[in-house]
Amino acid sequence: MMFKTRFQFIWLILVIGMVSLFSACGEKDPRSSDDIFQERVNLPALYFTGKTHRRVEAPGSKGTHVDEKTGEICWPAFACQNPNCPGKGKDGGPFLFSVVDPAVFIEPDGTMGYDQSKMSTDKTLGFCPKCLKIRDLKTESKEALQRYVNWVGPHVLPETAKRMKELDEEGKRRSEQKE
């Protein structure tokens, strides 16, 4: 009789284990679109400090901010995708730079301030500084100007681009499951 009871006990433990295993392997509830959005905006982004041009990685949601280590303003990194950019890296990668707004400064309390009187009137602000050296802005056509505009955009870190793709797929699966 005792053997039969042990056998039943072991069998019960095995059944409970199997049920637990299969339920753990089941599909979990998808994350909400808010959760996916929050992760997306907090993915790492590249910034450059304004004076020393030090590379800083911080959440993309931080935007322009003061670097805790140097006390400098960190500006978002931009990339020039011009195939003939003279600043192109040896590895063929895009030239990375930041656009510094001279009207932004650091207040004595460490926060950022804005002095409208120092606002830039430079019409080339935001263009690739390396490409500007080879361009003739006086004779440049509107089409050529538009190409240079299109070649510059925010730099996305490779790991951030990879994770964004995964989040896009997760969001797509989430929306398909709701239908």
RACORNOR-V442324 format. One record per backbone hydrogen bond with DSSP energy under -0.5 kcal/mol. CO is the residue of the C=O (numbers start at 1). NH is the residue of the N-H. If there is no record, write none. Layout:
CO,NH
CO,NH
This chain:
1,5
2,6
3,7
4,8
5,9
6,10
7,11
8,12
9,13
10,14
11,15
12,16
13,17
14,18
15,19
16,20
17,21
18,22
19,23
20,24
21,25
22,26
32,36
33,37
34,38
35,39
36,40
37,41
38,42
40,43
41,61
43,60
45,58
46,77
47,56
48,75
49,53
54,49
56,47
56,58
58,45
59,62
60,63
65,67
65,74
67,71
72,67
73,50
73,75
74,65
75,48
76,99
77,155
78,97
79,81
79,153
80,95
82,85
85,88
89,92
93,89
95,80
97,78
98,100
99,101
100,102
101,104
103,115
105,107
105,113
107,110
111,107
113,105
114,116
115,118
116,119
122,125
124,127
128,132
129,133
130,133
131,134
131,135
132,135
135,137
136,139
136,140
141,145
142,146
143,147
144,148
145,149
146,150
147,151
148,152
149,152
151,81
153,79
155,157
157,161
158,162
159,163
160,164
161,165
162,166
163,167
164,168
165,169
166,170
167,171
168,172
169,173
170,174
171,175
172,176
173,177
174,178
175,179
